[in-house]
Amino acid sequence: MIKVITLNIHNYHDFIDRKPRIIALLKKYKPDIIALQEIRDDRAKNKIGMNQAKQLNAELNFKYFKFLRVNNRNKVKSLVNLPPCYEGLAILSKFPFSSDEITLKKHKEDKYYRKILVANVKIGAKVIPVWIVHFSNNDLFAHLHAEETLIHAKSAQPIILGDFNIKYPSEIKKLAEKNNYISSSNYDYISYPEDNCSYDYIFIPKRYSFLSFECISEEVSDHKALFAEINL
């Protein structure tokens, strides 16, 4: 069994006020693996190397950690003469892992690059692949990213979790079923209250099962955190 949490932390918006609440929530649920999206390494707000995930981990003390840069925010926004600012994905783990990345296709009118943070987590004699995603905030691009990710996932059959930016549970269920997955869309929840929908999901291969699932009510970001206990 493995316990996972995924959370889009909403980058530096009110982060000084939210940071203690994020840490308290993560300590309360005691996950084995934490998947984070919208992590910033913004030199206007943090020291070199102290991205937001590393700041959180200074209090959480997970032994294994990885931050993956995905977008150069200044380049995307055509901003000049500003300190470097990168946004990406992060994993914190109690278990050792090797990591890699997969770059998803950049569609013509999409300003953003998208990558998958790949972690091959070693739990005893098993290696459990865990992929963290954050797809573009556009219905078409998000769907294309999800389809591409699931094509990449066919052989490894990883746990996939993060911000899918797909608001319709029926669409998520179809994608999961078509690709031999079970998804958290089988549960009724709202992870993004502003739009009264869910953009955040956990996909598990059908050889696994959900022992428990919760969309956590505490307000620590514009997104709600998702927590699951997964039977391996």
Secondary structure as UniProt FT lines:
FT   STRAND          2..8
FT   TURN            11..14
FT   HELIX           15..29
FT   STRAND          33..42
FT   TURN            43..45
FT   TURN            48..49
FT   HELIX           52..60
FT   STRAND          64..72
FT   HELIX           73..76
FT   TURN            77..78
FT   STRAND          85..93
FT   STRAND          97..103
FT   TURN            108..109
FT   STRAND          115..123
FT   TURN            124..125
FT   STRAND          126..134
FT   HELIX           139..152
FT   TURN            153..156
FT   STRAND          159..163
FT   HELIX           169..178
FT   TURN            179..180
FT   STRAND          181..183
FT   HELIX           184..186
FT   HELIX           193..195
FT   STRAND          200..205
FT   TURN            206..207
FT   STRAND          209..215
FT   STRAND          226..231
//
